[in-house]
Amino acid sequence: MERNDPMTMSRLKAYRRNASAIEDIKTELSGKYVADSISVCTPPSYTPHSTRIDGFLPNGDTLSLLCEQARLEREQGAVEEFIKGIEDYQTRRMFVLKFIKGKTYLQIAMQVSGGRITEDAVEKKIKRYISKKS
């Protein structure tokens, strides 16, 4: 999805799943990363010095993993920017707690208001905000 696509509940809910997928990809890519040093002599002095060469071994699997990682990271950035753009502090905090931290509506109600608002009120506020911005 592009950053300009409207934010949806499904995109927000995917945030934590995407973060986990990114970590899995990083773990898989770490085994495909190689590094080596070579000695070279360059003019005019021809004094030997070492140069480090590192990167991923070129193959289709590595490229597809890197592309998927980049796509997921762009999506993560879009969600984070959407949440940062919420002007009302309490609403923004609800979004962070729900979609970034993975809290339940009840936990959010307790944390945000000390129990003065219900979990239903938190859920409605989040859903109304999303529908208003879509």
A tleap script that builds the chain and sets N, CA, C and O, in Angstrom:
source leaprc.protein.ff14SB
mol = sequence {
  NMET GLU ARG ASN ASP PRO MET THR MET SER
  ARG LEU LYS ALA TYR ARG ARG ASN ALA SER
  ALA ILE GLU ASP ILE LYS THR GLU LEU SER
  GLY LYS TYR VAL ALA ASP SER ILE SER VAL
  CYS THR PRO PRO SER TYR THR PRO HIE SER
  THR ARG ILE ASP GLY PHE LEU PRO ASN GLY
  ASP THR LEU SER LEU LEU CYS GLU GLN ALA
  ARG LEU GLU ARG GLU GLN GLY ALA VAL GLU
  GLU PHE ILE LYS GLY ILE GLU ASP TYR GLN
  THR ARG ARG MET PHE VAL LEU LYS PHE ILE
  LYS GLY LYS THR TYR LEU GLN ILE ALA MET
  GLN VAL SER GLY GLY ARG ILE THR GLU ASP
  ALA VAL GLU LYS LYS ILE LYS ARG TYR ILE
  SER LYS LYS CSER
}
set mol.1.N position { 0.829 -1.176 0.000 }
set mol.1.CA position { 0.000 0.000 0.000 }
set mol.1.C position { 0.878 1.246 0.000 }
set mol.1.O position { 1.975 1.251 0.559 }
set mol.2.N position { 0.397 2.256 -0.609 }
set mol.2.CA position { 1.124 3.504 -0.671 }
set mol.2.C position { 0.828 4.338 0.572 }
set mol.2.O position { -0.213 4.167 1.207 }
set mol.3.N position { 1.735 5.228 0.911 }
set mol.3.CA position { 1.554 6.092 2.073 }
set mol.3.C position { 0.311 6.967 1.937 }
set mol.3.O position { -0.264 7.361 2.952 }
set mol.4.N position { -0.116 7.280 0.730 }
set mol.4.CA position { -1.261 8.155 0.526 }
set mol.4.C position { -2.584 7.413 0.624 }
set mol.4.O position { -3.639 8.048 0.648 }
set mol.5.N position { -2.557 6.085 0.681 }
set mol.5.CA position { -3.786 5.324 0.837 }
set mol.5.C position { -4.408 5.675 2.178 }
set mol.5.O position { -3.691 5.935 3.145 }
set mol.6.N position { -5.749 5.686 2.249 }
set mol.6.CA position { -6.387 6.013 3.531 }
set mol.6.C position { -6.042 4.963 4.590 }
set mol.6.O position { -5.908 3.775 4.297 }
set mol.7.N position { -5.906 5.436 5.816 }
set mol.7.CA position { -5.604 4.532 6.921 }
set mol.7.C position { -6.870 3.768 7.271 }
set mol.7.O position { -7.955 4.342 7.365 }
set mol.8.N position { -6.713 2.473 7.460 }
set mol.8.CA position { -7.843 1.618 7.800 }
set mol.8.C position { -7.535 0.850 9.074 }
set mol.8.O position { -6.386 0.763 9.510 }
set mol.9.N position { -8.587 0.298 9.660 }
set mol.9.CA position { -8.420 -0.508 10.867 }
set mol.9.C position { -7.509 -1.702 10.571 }
set mol.9.O position { -6.681 -2.068 11.405 }
set mol.10.N position { -7.655 -2.305 9.405 }
set mol.10.CA position { -6.826 -3.476 9.090 }
set mol.10.C position { -5.353 -3.102 8.951 }
set mol.10.O position { -4.486 -3.876 9.355 }
set mol.11.N position { -5.055 -1.949 8.397 }
set mol.11.CA position { -3.662 -1.501 8.301 }
set mol.11.C position { -3.091 -1.240 9.692 }
set mol.11.O position { -1.946 -1.594 9.973 }
set mol.12.N position { -3.881 -0.625 10.551 }
set mol.12.CA position { -3.431 -0.360 11.914 }
set mol.12.C position { -3.220 -1.656 12.684 }
set mol.12.O position { -2.227 -1.805 13.397 }
set mol.13.N position { -4.154 -2.592 12.542 }
set mol.13.CA position { -4.042 -3.872 13.245 }
set mol.13.C position { -2.838 -4.685 12.756 }
set mol.13.O position { -2.286 -5.490 13.506 }
set mol.14.N position { -2.439 -4.477 11.519 }
set mol.14.CA position { -1.314 -5.228 10.952 }
set mol.14.C position { 0.037 -4.739 11.475 }
set mol.14.O position { 1.055 -5.389 11.239 }
set mol.15.N position { 0.064 -3.621 12.173 }
set mol.15.CA position { 1.331 -3.028 12.605 }
set mol.15.C position { 2.195 -4.012 13.393 }
set mol.15.O position { 3.362 -4.208 13.055 }
set mol.16.N position { 1.651 -4.620 14.415 }
set mol.16.CA position { 2.433 -5.526 15.265 }
set mol.16.C position { 2.816 -6.800 14.517 }
set mol.16.O position { 3.909 -7.333 14.712 }
set mol.17.N position { 1.925 -7.284 13.668 }
set mol.17.CA position { 2.229 -8.469 12.850 }
set mol.17.C position { 3.358 -8.142 11.870 }
set mol.17.O position { 4.255 -8.959 11.661 }
set mol.18.N position { 3.316 -6.956 11.274 }
set mol.18.CA position { 4.369 -6.530 10.350 }
set mol.18.C position { 5.706 -6.380 11.075 }
set mol.18.O position { 6.750 -6.740 10.532 }
set mol.19.N position { 5.675 -5.849 12.303 }
set mol.19.CA position { 6.915 -5.701 13.075 }
set mol.19.C position { 7.547 -7.066 13.324 }
set mol.19.O position { 8.766 -7.218 13.246 }
set mol.20.N position { 6.721 -8.044 13.621 }
set mol.20.CA position { 7.216 -9.403 13.841 }
set mol.20.C position { 7.791 -9.986 12.551 }
set mol.20.O position { 8.833 -10.641 12.569 }
set mol.21.N position { 7.109 -9.744 11.438 }
set mol.21.CA position { 7.591 -10.241 10.139 }
set mol.21.C position { 8.930 -9.597 9.772 }
set mol.21.O position { 9.810 -10.263 9.227 }
set mol.22.N position { 9.083 -8.317 10.066 }
set mol.22.CA position { 10.347 -7.624 9.787 }
set mol.22.C position { 11.479 -8.262 10.585 }
set mol.22.O position { 12.569 -8.479 10.055 }
set mol.23.N position { 11.225 -8.561 11.851 }
set mol.23.CA position { 12.252 -9.208 12.679 }
set mol.23.C position { 12.608 -10.590 12.130 }
set mol.23.O position { 13.778 -10.971 12.118 }
set mol.24.N position { 11.593 -11.346 11.672 }
set mol.24.CA position { 11.856 -12.658 11.078 }
set mol.24.C position { 12.719 -12.529 9.824 }
set mol.24.O position { 13.644 -13.314 9.614 }
set mol.25.N position { 12.410 -11.540 9.001 }
set mol.25.CA position { 13.188 -11.316 7.774 }
set mol.25.C position { 14.629 -10.941 8.126 }
set mol.25.O position { 15.571 -11.446 7.516 }
set mol.26.N position { 14.798 -10.057 9.108 }
set mol.26.CA position { 16.147 -9.660 9.518 }
set mol.26.C position { 16.946 -10.864 10.006 }
set mol.26.O position { 18.133 -10.995 9.709 }
set mol.27.N position { 16.287 -11.737 10.753 }
set mol.27.CA position { 16.957 -12.941 11.243 }
set mol.27.C position { 17.388 -13.826 10.076 }
set mol.27.O position { 18.508 -14.335 10.051 }
set mol.28.N position { 16.487 -14.004 9.111 }
set mol.28.CA position { 16.815 -14.830 7.950 }
set mol.28.C position { 17.921 -14.195 7.116 }
set mol.28.O position { 18.807 -14.893 6.623 }
set mol.29.N position { 17.873 -12.882 6.956 }
set mol.29.CA position { 18.894 -12.201 6.159 }
set mol.29.C position { 20.262 -12.208 6.843 }
set mol.29.O position { 21.292 -12.177 6.170 }
set mol.30.N position { 20.275 -12.249 8.162 }
set mol.30.CA position { 21.565 -12.212 8.859 }
set mol.30.C position { 22.444 -13.399 8.476 }
set mol.30.O position { 23.670 -13.296 8.510 }
set mol.31.N position { 21.835 -14.516 8.114 }
set mol.31.CA position { 22.605 -15.674 7.681 }
set mol.31.C position { 23.083 -15.566 6.242 }
set mol.31.O position { 23.902 -16.369 5.796 }
set mol.32.N position { 22.580 -14.584 5.520 }
set mol.32.CA position { 22.959 -14.411 4.116 }
set mol.32.C position { 23.932 -13.250 3.923 }
set mol.32.O position { 24.333 -12.955 2.797 }
set mol.33.N position { 24.310 -12.596 5.011 }
set mol.33.CA position { 25.211 -11.458 4.934 }
set mol.33.C position { 26.641 -11.960 5.021 }
set mol.33.O position { 26.972 -12.747 5.908 }
set mol.34.N position { 27.487 -11.514 4.111 }
set mol.34.CA position { 28.881 -11.943 4.096 }
set mol.34.C position { 29.798 -10.727 4.098 }
set mol.34.O position { 29.438 -9.642 3.641 }
set mol.35.N position { 30.985 -10.949 4.625 }
set mol.35.CA position { 31.985 -9.883 4.656 }
set mol.35.C position { 33.363 -10.510 4.474 }
set mol.35.O position { 33.608 -11.645 4.883 }
set mol.36.N position { 34.248 -9.750 3.855 }
set mol.36.CA position { 35.616 -10.209 3.664 }
set mol.36.C position { 36.508 -8.986 3.516 }
set mol.36.O position { 36.037 -7.893 3.203 }
set mol.37.N position { 37.779 -9.180 3.742 }
set mol.37.CA position { 38.755 -8.110 3.559 }
set mol.37.C position { 39.740 -8.537 2.481 }
set mol.37.O position { 40.094 -9.710 2.363 }
set mol.38.N position { 40.165 -7.570 1.713 }
set mol.38.CA position { 41.184 -7.840 0.708 }
set mol.38.C position { 42.302 -6.815 0.864 }
set mol.38.O position { 42.078 -5.703 1.341 }
set mol.39.N position { 43.486 -7.196 0.463 }
set mol.39.CA position { 44.610 -6.269 0.462 }
set mol.39.C position { 44.783 -5.726 -0.944 }
set mol.39.O position { 44.792 -6.469 -1.926 }
set mol.40.N position { 44.919 -4.434 -1.012 }
set mol.40.CA position { 45.109 -3.797 -2.317 }
set mol.40.C position { 46.259 -2.802 -2.230 }
set mol.40.O position { 46.606 -2.317 -1.153 }
set mol.41.N position { 46.828 -2.517 -3.368 }
set mol.41.CA position { 47.862 -1.501 -3.489 }
set mol.41.C position { 47.376 -0.477 -4.507 }
set mol.41.O position { 46.998 -0.828 -5.625 }
set mol.42.N position { 47.390 0.764 -4.117 }
set mol.42.CA position { 46.918 1.798 -5.041 }
set mol.42.C position { 48.034 2.779 -5.345 }
set mol.42.O position { 48.875 3.063 -4.492 }
set mol.43.N position { 48.037 3.298 -6.575 }
set mol.43.CA position { 49.044 4.290 -6.940 }
set mol.43.C position { 48.814 5.578 -6.153 }
set mol.43.O position { 47.688 5.773 -5.695 }
set mol.44.N position { 49.740 6.435 -5.966 }
set mol.44.CA position { 51.087 6.369 -6.521 }
set mol.44.C position { 52.069 5.643 -5.619 }
set mol.44.O position { 53.141 5.257 -6.085 }
set mol.45.N position { 51.742 5.437 -4.320 }
set mol.45.CA position { 52.738 4.856 -3.419 }
set mol.45.C position { 52.754 3.330 -3.450 }
set mol.45.O position { 53.749 2.717 -3.063 }
set mol.46.N position { 51.692 2.727 -3.894 }
set mol.46.CA position { 51.554 1.272 -3.925 }
set mol.46.C position { 51.762 0.641 -2.548 }
set mol.46.O position { 52.267 -0.474 -2.424 }
set mol.47.N position { 51.358 1.386 -1.524 }
set mol.47.CA position { 51.420 0.865 -0.165 }
set mol.47.C position { 50.201 -0.036 0.052 }
set mol.47.O position { 49.071 0.380 -0.204 }
set mol.48.N position { 50.425 -1.256 0.517 }
set mol.48.CA position { 49.284 -2.149 0.705 }
set mol.48.C position { 48.379 -1.670 1.848 }
set mol.48.O position { 48.855 -1.203 2.883 }
set mol.49.N position { 47.089 -1.795 1.637 }
set mol.49.CA position { 46.127 -1.522 2.706 }
set mol.49.C position { 44.919 -2.451 2.505 }
set mol.49.O position { 44.663 -2.946 1.407 }
set mol.50.N position { 44.207 -2.662 3.579 }
set mol.50.CA position { 43.054 -3.572 3.522 }
set mol.50.C position { 41.775 -2.805 3.207 }
set mol.50.O position { 41.578 -1.672 3.646 }
set mol.51.N position { 40.939 -3.440 2.455 }
set mol.51.CA position { 39.615 -2.905 2.145 }
set mol.51.C position { 38.588 -3.964 2.504 }
set mol.51.O position { 38.746 -5.138 2.171 }
set mol.52.N position { 37.556 -3.545 3.173 }
set mol.52.CA position { 36.496 -4.474 3.578 }
set mol.52.C position { 35.378 -4.447 2.530 }
set mol.52.O position { 34.942 -3.387 2.082 }
set mol.53.N position { 34.940 -5.628 2.166 }
set mol.53.CA position { 33.831 -5.786 1.238 }
set mol.53.C position { 32.748 -6.575 1.973 }
set mol.53.O position { 33.012 -7.654 2.503 }
set mol.54.N position { 31.540 -6.037 2.001 }
set mol.54.CA position { 30.472 -6.766 2.671 }
set mol.54.C position { 29.143 -6.512 1.976 }
set mol.54.O position { 28.967 -5.512 1.279 }
set mol.55.N position { 28.219 -7.430 2.179 }
set mol.55.CA position { 26.897 -7.311 1.575 }
set mol.55.C position { 26.206 -8.659 1.554 }
set mol.55.O position { 26.672 -9.629 2.152 }
set mol.56.N position { 25.096 -8.698 0.859 }
set mol.56.CA position { 24.328 -9.931 0.746 }
set mol.56.C position { 24.738 -10.683 -0.503 }
set mol.56.O position { 25.038 -10.084 -1.536 }
set mol.57.N position { 24.746 -12.002 -0.398 }
set mol.57.CA position { 25.008 -12.818 -1.576 }
set mol.57.C position { 23.862 -12.608 -2.567 }
set mol.57.O position { 22.693 -12.640 -2.181 }
set mol.58.N position { 24.190 -12.394 -3.828 }
set mol.58.CA position { 23.128 -12.103 -4.800 }
set mol.58.C position { 22.361 -13.365 -5.198 }
set mol.58.O position { 22.907 -14.267 -5.834 }
set mol.59.N position { 21.112 -13.408 -4.818 }
set mol.59.CA position { 20.213 -14.451 -5.322 }
set mol.59.C position { 18.779 -13.961 -5.174 }
set mol.59.O position { 18.516 -12.997 -4.455 }
set mol.60.N position { 17.864 -14.619 -5.849 }
set mol.60.CA position { 16.468 -14.180 -5.878 }
set mol.60.C position { 15.801 -14.176 -4.521 }
set mol.60.O position { 14.988 -13.298 -4.230 }
set mol.61.N position { 16.134 -15.146 -3.688 }
set mol.61.CA position { 15.533 -15.236 -2.361 }
set mol.61.C position { 15.915 -14.025 -1.508 }
set mol.61.O position { 15.068 -13.445 -0.829 }
set mol.62.N position { 17.179 -13.653 -1.548 }
set mol.62.CA position { 17.650 -12.505 -0.774 }
set mol.62.C position { 16.985 -11.229 -1.269 }
set mol.62.O position { 16.546 -10.404 -0.468 }
set mol.63.N position { 16.910 -11.067 -2.569 }
set mol.63.CA position { 16.287 -9.870 -3.132 }
set mol.63.C position { 14.815 -9.786 -2.738 }
set mol.63.O position { 14.341 -8.710 -2.373 }
set mol.64.N position { 14.090 -10.887 -2.803 }
set mol.64.CA position { 12.673 -10.855 -2.437 }
set mol.64.C position { 12.500 -10.555 -0.946 }
set mol.64.O position { 11.564 -9.853 -0.564 }
set mol.65.N position { 13.392 -11.077 -0.101 }
set mol.65.CA position { 13.331 -10.762 1.330 }
set mol.65.C position { 13.594 -9.285 1.588 }
set mol.65.O position { 12.906 -8.659 2.394 }
set mol.66.N position { 14.591 -8.727 0.902 }
set mol.66.CA position { 14.896 -7.305 1.063 }
set mol.66.C position { 13.737 -6.432 0.588 }
set mol.66.O position { 13.424 -5.421 1.217 }
set mol.67.N position { 13.105 -6.813 -0.508 }
set mol.67.CA position { 11.954 -6.061 -1.023 }
set mol.67.C position { 10.775 -6.133 -0.060 }
set mol.67.O position { 10.107 -5.128 0.183 }
set mol.68.N position { 10.519 -7.314 0.484 }
set mol.68.CA position { 9.426 -7.474 1.449 }
set mol.68.C position { 9.704 -6.683 2.719 }
set mol.68.O position { 8.798 -6.066 3.279 }
set mol.69.N position { 10.945 -6.697 3.170 }
set mol.69.CA position { 11.315 -5.913 4.345 }
set mol.69.C position { 11.081 -4.426 4.091 }
set mol.69.O position { 10.530 -3.730 4.944 }
set mol.70.N position { 11.490 -3.944 2.940 }
set mol.70.CA position { 11.306 -2.527 2.606 }
set mol.70.C position { 9.822 -2.169 2.542 }
set mol.70.O position { 9.424 -1.108 3.023 }
set mol.71.N position { 9.001 -3.042 1.953 }
set mol.71.CA position { 7.563 -2.787 1.860 }
set mol.71.C position { 6.931 -2.712 3.250 }
set mol.71.O position { 6.144 -1.809 3.536 }
set mol.72.N position { 7.282 -3.666 4.108 }
set mol.72.CA position { 6.736 -3.683 5.464 }
set mol.72.C position { 7.198 -2.462 6.265 }
set mol.72.O position { 6.420 -1.894 7.031 }
set mol.73.N position { 8.444 -2.064 6.094 }
set mol.73.CA position { 8.952 -0.886 6.797 }
set mol.73.C position { 8.263 0.390 6.326 }
set mol.73.O position { 8.013 1.289 7.129 }
set mol.74.N position { 7.950 0.479 5.021 }
set mol.74.CA position { 7.187 1.638 4.521 }
set mol.74.C position { 5.796 1.672 5.154 }
set mol.74.O position { 5.310 2.732 5.548 }
set mol.75.N position { 5.166 0.510 5.244 }
set mol.75.CA position { 3.833 0.428 5.845 }
set mol.75.C position { 3.895 0.809 7.325 }
set mol.75.O position { 3.020 1.515 7.826 }
set mol.76.N position { 4.938 0.336 8.023 }
set mol.76.CA position { 5.107 0.698 9.431 }
set mol.76.C position { 5.241 2.219 9.565 }
set mol.76.O position { 4.641 2.831 10.449 }
set mol.77.N position { 6.023 2.804 8.689 }
set mol.77.CA position { 6.218 4.256 8.707 }
set mol.77.C position { 4.921 5.010 8.461 }
set mol.77.O position { 4.675 6.045 9.080 }
set mol.78.N position { 4.089 4.494 7.558 }
set mol.78.CA position { 2.805 5.145 7.265 }
set mol.78.C position { 1.895 5.113 8.489 }
set mol.78.O position { 1.227 6.100 8.795 }
set mol.79.N position { 1.869 3.988 9.184 }
set mol.79.CA position { 1.047 3.878 10.398 }
set mol.79.C position { 1.578 4.834 11.463 }
set mol.79.O position { 0.803 5.545 12.102 }
set mol.80.N position { 2.882 4.854 11.653 }
set mol.80.CA position { 3.473 5.731 12.663 }
set mol.80.C position { 3.205 7.201 12.348 }
set mol.80.O position { 2.895 7.978 13.251 }
set mol.81.N position { 3.321 7.587 11.087 }
set mol.81.CA position { 3.042 8.971 10.693 }
set mol.81.C position { 1.571 9.322 10.908 }
set mol.81.O position { 1.255 10.425 11.352 }
set mol.82.N position { 0.677 8.394 10.596 }
set mol.82.CA position { -0.748 8.618 10.830 }
set mol.82.C position { -1.001 8.888 12.311 }
set mol.82.O position { -1.701 9.838 12.664 }
set mol.83.N position { -0.432 8.055 13.167 }
set mol.83.CA position { -0.648 8.212 14.606 }
set mol.83.C position { -0.005 9.509 15.112 }
set mol.83.O position { -0.598 10.213 15.929 }
set mol.84.N position { 1.189 9.826 14.638 }
set mol.84.CA position { 1.841 11.084 15.045 }
set mol.84.C position { 1.009 12.299 14.641 }
set mol.84.O position { 1.067 13.341 15.294 }
set mol.85.N position { 0.243 12.164 13.575 }
set mol.85.CA position { -0.566 13.272 13.075 }
set mol.85.C position { -1.860 13.500 13.839 }
set mol.85.O position { -2.582 14.455 13.549 }
set mol.86.N position { -2.169 12.651 14.802 }
set mol.86.CA position { -3.385 12.825 15.598 }
set mol.86.C position { -3.131 13.945 16.599 }
set mol.86.O position { -2.269 13.828 17.470 }
set mol.87.N position { -3.884 15.026 16.469 }
set mol.87.CA position { -3.627 16.212 17.286 }
set mol.87.C position { -4.025 16.032 18.749 }
set mol.87.O position { -3.297 16.467 19.642 }
set mol.88.N position { -5.158 15.404 19.003 }
set mol.88.CA position { -5.633 15.237 20.370 }
set mol.88.C position { -4.761 14.223 21.108 }
set mol.88.O position { -4.623 13.081 20.670 }
set mol.89.N position { -4.174 14.644 22.228 }
set mol.89.CA position { -3.242 13.804 22.968 }
set mol.89.C position { -3.885 12.493 23.413 }
set mol.89.O position { -3.297 11.426 23.239 }
set mol.90.N position { -5.088 12.565 23.987 }
set mol.90.CA position { -5.727 11.360 24.504 }
set mol.90.C position { -6.026 10.366 23.382 }
set mol.90.O position { -5.818 9.163 23.542 }
set mol.91.N position { -6.509 10.866 22.258 }
set mol.91.CA position { -6.797 9.994 21.115 }
set mol.91.C position { -5.509 9.371 20.587 }
set mol.91.O position { -5.459 8.171 20.314 }
set mol.92.N position { -4.473 10.184 20.446 }
set mol.92.CA position { -3.183 9.670 19.966 }
set mol.92.C position { -2.656 8.594 20.916 }
set mol.92.O position { -2.149 7.565 20.469 }
set mol.93.N position { -2.774 8.826 22.205 }
set mol.93.CA position { -2.316 7.845 23.196 }
set mol.93.C position { -3.104 6.545 23.066 }
set mol.93.O position { -2.532 5.462 23.179 }
set mol.94.N position { -4.400 6.642 22.833 }
set mol.94.CA position { -5.217 5.439 22.635 }
set mol.94.C position { -4.724 4.640 21.436 }
set mol.94.O position { -4.634 3.414 21.499 }
set mol.95.N position { -4.406 5.328 20.350 }
set mol.95.CA position { -3.913 4.657 19.147 }
set mol.95.C position { -2.559 3.993 19.404 }
set mol.95.O position { -2.329 2.867 18.965 }
set mol.96.N position { -1.671 4.680 20.109 }
set mol.96.CA position { -0.363 4.098 20.418 }
set mol.96.C position { -0.543 2.845 21.270 }
set mol.96.O position { 0.050 1.802 20.994 }
set mol.97.N position { -1.367 2.963 22.307 }
set mol.97.CA position { -1.563 1.824 23.196 }
set mol.97.C position { -2.200 0.640 22.469 }
set mol.97.O position { -1.814 -0.506 22.696 }
set mol.98.N position { -3.161 0.908 21.608 }
set mol.98.CA position { -3.868 -0.170 20.913 }
set mol.98.C position { -3.015 -0.798 19.813 }
set mol.98.O position { -2.827 -2.014 19.786 }
set mol.99.N position { -2.507 0.026 18.918 }
set mol.99.CA position { -1.906 -0.518 17.704 }
set mol.99.C position { -0.389 -0.687 17.776 }
set mol.99.O position { 0.156 -1.582 17.131 }
set mol.100.N position { 0.293 0.141 18.535 }
set mol.100.CA position { 1.741 0.003 18.659 }
set mol.100.C position { 2.090 -0.949 19.815 }
set mol.100.O position { 2.935 -1.832 19.668 }
set mol.101.N position { 1.433 -0.759 20.954 }
set mol.101.CA position { 1.731 -1.561 22.154 }
set mol.101.C position { 0.889 -2.828 22.250 }
set mol.101.O position { 1.264 -3.747 22.977 }
set mol.102.N position { -0.250 -2.907 21.532 }
set mol.102.CA position { -1.070 -4.117 21.531 }
set mol.102.C position { -1.957 -4.296 22.756 }
set mol.102.O position { -2.310 -5.425 23.100 }
set mol.103.N position { -2.323 -3.206 23.419 }
set mol.103.CA position { -3.172 -3.283 24.601 }
set mol.103.C position { -4.633 -3.536 24.212 }
set mol.103.O position { -5.048 -3.238 23.092 }
set mol.104.N position { -5.406 -4.091 25.157 }
set mol.104.CA position { -6.845 -4.288 24.937 }
set mol.104.C position { -7.562 -2.961 25.196 }
set mol.104.O position { -6.996 -2.038 25.781 }
set mol.105.N position { -8.809 -2.887 24.754 }
set mol.105.CA position { -9.590 -1.675 24.993 }
set mol.105.C position { -9.764 -1.428 26.488 }
set mol.105.O position { -9.751 -0.277 26.926 }
set mol.106.N position { -9.923 -2.472 27.266 }
set mol.106.CA position { -10.064 -2.326 28.716 }
set mol.106.C position { -8.772 -1.780 29.330 }
set mol.106.O position { -8.816 -0.883 30.172 }
set mol.107.N position { -7.639 -2.313 28.916 }
set mol.107.CA position { -6.359 -1.818 29.429 }
set mol.107.C position { -6.156 -0.351 29.066 }
set mol.107.O position { -5.632 0.427 29.863 }
set mol.108.N position { -6.572 0.018 27.866 }
set mol.108.CA position { -6.435 1.411 27.424 }
set mol.108.C position { -7.316 2.312 28.272 }
set mol.108.O position { -6.870 3.371 28.715 }
set mol.109.N position { -8.569 1.907 28.508 }
set mol.109.CA position { -9.489 2.696 29.317 }
set mol.109.C position { -8.911 2.939 30.707 }
set mol.109.O position { -8.988 4.050 31.231 }
set mol.110.N position { -8.339 1.908 31.295 }
set mol.110.CA position { -7.759 2.039 32.632 }
set mol.110.C position { -6.530 2.950 32.604 }
set mol.110.O position { -6.350 3.779 33.497 }
set mol.111.N position { -5.703 2.801 31.604 }
set mol.111.CA position { -4.458 3.558 31.540 }
set mol.111.C position { -4.702 5.026 31.191 }
set mol.111.O position { -4.040 5.910 31.735 }
set mol.112.N position { -5.639 5.286 30.298 }
set mol.112.CA position { -5.874 6.647 29.823 }
set mol.112.C position { -6.702 7.461 30.813 }
set mol.112.O position { -6.455 8.651 31.006 }
set mol.113.N position { -7.687 6.813 31.441 }
set mol.113.CA position { -8.598 7.587 32.291 }
set mol.113.C position { -8.726 7.045 33.703 }
set mol.113.O position { -9.519 7.562 34.489 }
set mol.114.N position { -7.972 6.028 34.037 }
set mol.114.CA position { -8.109 5.446 35.360 }
set mol.114.C position { -9.463 4.797 35.580 }
set mol.114.O position { -9.915 4.673 36.719 }
set mol.115.N position { -10.113 4.381 34.503 }
set mol.115.CA position { -11.404 3.711 34.600 }
set mol.115.C position { -12.609 4.634 34.483 }
set mol.115.O position { -13.748 4.182 34.599 }
set mol.116.N position { -12.370 5.922 34.254 }
set mol.116.CA position { -13.497 6.860 34.117 }
set mol.116.C position { -14.235 6.691 32.796 }
set mol.116.O position { -15.401 7.073 32.688 }
set mol.117.N position { -13.573 6.125 31.790 }
set mol.117.CA position { -14.262 5.818 30.538 }
set mol.117.C position { -14.253 4.310 30.343 }
set mol.117.O position { -13.387 3.611 30.869 }
set mol.118.N position { -15.215 3.819 29.590 }
set mol.118.CA position { -15.341 2.376 29.406 }
set mol.118.C position { -14.534 1.908 28.213 }
set mol.118.O position { -14.095 2.703 27.382 }
set mol.119.N position { -14.350 0.596 28.148 }
set mol.119.CA position { -13.646 0.035 26.993 }
set mol.119.C position { -14.446 0.271 25.720 }
set mol.119.O position { -13.859 0.462 24.655 }
set mol.120.N position { -15.783 0.261 25.807 }
set mol.120.CA position { -16.616 0.557 24.631 }
set mol.120.C position { -16.390 1.978 24.141 }
set mol.120.O position { -16.354 2.225 22.935 }
set mol.121.N position { -16.239 2.911 25.070 }
set mol.121.CA position { -15.997 4.309 24.684 }
set mol.121.C position { -14.659 4.445 23.964 }
set mol.121.O position { -14.550 5.194 22.993 }
set mol.122.N position { -13.649 3.728 24.432 }
set mol.122.CA position { -12.335 3.754 23.783 }
set mol.122.C position { -12.455 3.200 22.367 }
set mol.122.O position { -11.960 3.808 21.418 }
set mol.123.N position { -13.106 2.055 22.225 }
set mol.123.CA position { -13.268 1.438 20.917 }
set mol.123.C position { -14.024 2.355 19.962 }
set mol.123.O position { -13.629 2.513 18.807 }
set mol.124.N position { -15.104 2.957 20.440 }
set mol.124.CA position { -15.891 3.871 19.594 }
set mol.124.C position { -15.077 5.091 19.179 }
set mol.124.O position { -15.149 5.537 18.034 }
set mol.125.N position { -14.303 5.626 20.120 }
set mol.125.CA position { -13.493 6.804 19.793 }
set mol.125.C position { -12.486 6.480 18.701 }
set mol.125.O position { -12.299 7.269 17.774 }
set mol.126.N position { -11.840 5.331 18.803 }
set mol.126.CA position { -10.866 4.928 17.792 }
set mol.126.C position { -11.543 4.704 16.441 }
set mol.126.O position { -11.061 5.184 15.415 }
set mol.127.N position { -12.642 3.987 16.444 }
set mol.127.CA position { -13.355 3.704 15.187 }
set mol.127.C position { -13.903 4.972 14.551 }
set mol.127.O position { -13.845 5.119 13.330 }
set mol.128.N position { -14.432 5.887 15.349 }
set mol.128.CA position { -14.944 7.161 14.810 }
set mol.128.C position { -13.814 7.965 14.180 }
set mol.128.O position { -13.977 8.548 13.108 }
set mol.129.N position { -12.667 7.991 14.854 }
set mol.129.CA position { -11.535 8.754 14.339 }
set mol.129.C position { -11.099 8.183 12.985 }
set mol.129.O position { -10.847 8.933 12.041 }
set mol.130.N position { -11.014 6.879 12.898 }
set mol.130.CA position { -10.596 6.253 11.634 }
set mol.130.C position { -11.598 6.544 10.529 }
set mol.130.O position { -11.206 6.890 9.415 }
set mol.131.N position { -12.888 6.408 10.821 }
set mol.131.CA position { -13.902 6.657 9.785 }
set mol.131.C position { -13.915 8.120 9.375 }
set mol.131.O position { -14.174 8.433 8.213 }
set mol.132.N position { -13.639 9.016 10.307 }
set mol.132.CA position { -13.580 10.448 9.996 }
set mol.132.C position { -12.409 10.761 9.073 }
set mol.132.O position { -12.523 11.615 8.194 }
set mol.133.N position { -11.286 10.078 9.266 }
set mol.133.CA position { -10.069 10.348 8.492 }
set mol.133.C position { -10.004 9.561 7.178 }
set mol.133.O position { -9.167 9.858 6.326 }
set mol.134.N position { -10.854 8.589 7.011 }
set mol.134.CA position { -10.800 7.760 5.782 }
set mol.134.C position { -11.456 8.444 4.610 }
set mol.134.O position { -11.496 7.886 3.513 }
savepdb mol mol.pdb
quit
